[in-house]
């Protein structure tokens, strides 16, 4: 069952929220519902932020690159050797 809700919020925040909802193609009410329908509501993220979060999570689960286990000095030395060989 739907019910009305009255909030008192700074005008700038209302405008930002309306703009974000418009950018997502949903009403402000729908966006509010989506945020608080979650188990752990958190600030809604844009598509770019969600993609960045997924990328960071994926990177955390990747095996370390062997080259990065070397020190900077070893990497520079290896690069110089390759350059002159």
C-alpha positions in Angstrom: 0.0 0.0 0.0 1.4 3.4 -0.9 1.3 6.4 1.5 2.4 10.0 1.2 5.5 11.3 3.0 6.4 14.9 3.7 10.0 15.7 4.2 11.7 19.0 5.1 14.9 19.3 3.1 17.1 22.1 1.8 16.0 23.3 -1.6 19.4 22.6 -3.2 19.1 19.0 -2.1 15.6 18.6 -3.5 16.9 20.0 -6.9 19.9 17.6 -6.9 17.6 14.7 -6.0 15.2 15.6 -8.8 18.0 15.9 -11.3 19.5 12.5 -10.2 16.1 10.8 -10.5 15.6 12.4 -14.0 19.0 11.2 -15.1 18.1 7.7 -14.0 14.7 8.0 -15.8 12.6 7.4 -12.6 10.5 9.5 -10.3 11.9 10.9 -7.1 9.4 8.7 -5.2 10.6 5.6 -7.1 14.3 6.4 -6.5 13.5 6.9 -2.7 11.7 3.5 -2.7 14.7 1.8 -4.4 17.2 3.1 -1.9 15.2 2.1 1.2 13.9 -1.2 -0.2 17.4 -2.6 0.1 18.5 -4.7 3.1 21.2 -2.1 3.9 20.2 1.2 2.4 23.2 3.3 1.4 23.6 6.4 -0.7 22.4 5.6 -4.2 25.3 5.4 -6.7 25.3 6.4 -10.4 25.9 3.8 -13.1 29.5 5.0 -13.4 30.1 4.6 -9.6 28.5 1.1 -9.7 30.7 0.1 -12.6 33.8 1.5 -10.8 32.8 -0.5 -7.6 32.4 -3.7 -9.6 35.8 -3.1 -11.3 37.5 -2.5 -8.0 35.9 -5.6 -6.5 37.0 -7.7 -9.5 40.6 -6.3 -9.3 40.8 -7.2 -5.6 40.0 -10.8 -6.5 42.7 -11.1 -9.2 46.0 -12.8 -8.7 49.0 -10.4 -8.3 51.1 -9.7 -11.3 54.5 -11.3 -11.0 56.3 -8.2 -12.4 54.9 -6.1 -9.6 56.5 -8.3 -7.0 59.9 -6.9 -8.1 61.3 -3.7 -6.7 61.3 -0.5 -8.8 65.1 -0.8 -9.1 64.8 -4.4 -10.5 62.1 -3.3 -13.0 64.3 -0.3 -14.2 67.3 -2.6 -14.5 65.3 -5.2 -16.5 63.9 -2.4 -18.8 67.4 -1.0 -19.5 68.7 -4.5 -20.3 65.8 -5.2 -22.8 66.4 -1.8 -24.4 70.0 -2.5 -25.2 69.7 -6.2 -26.2 
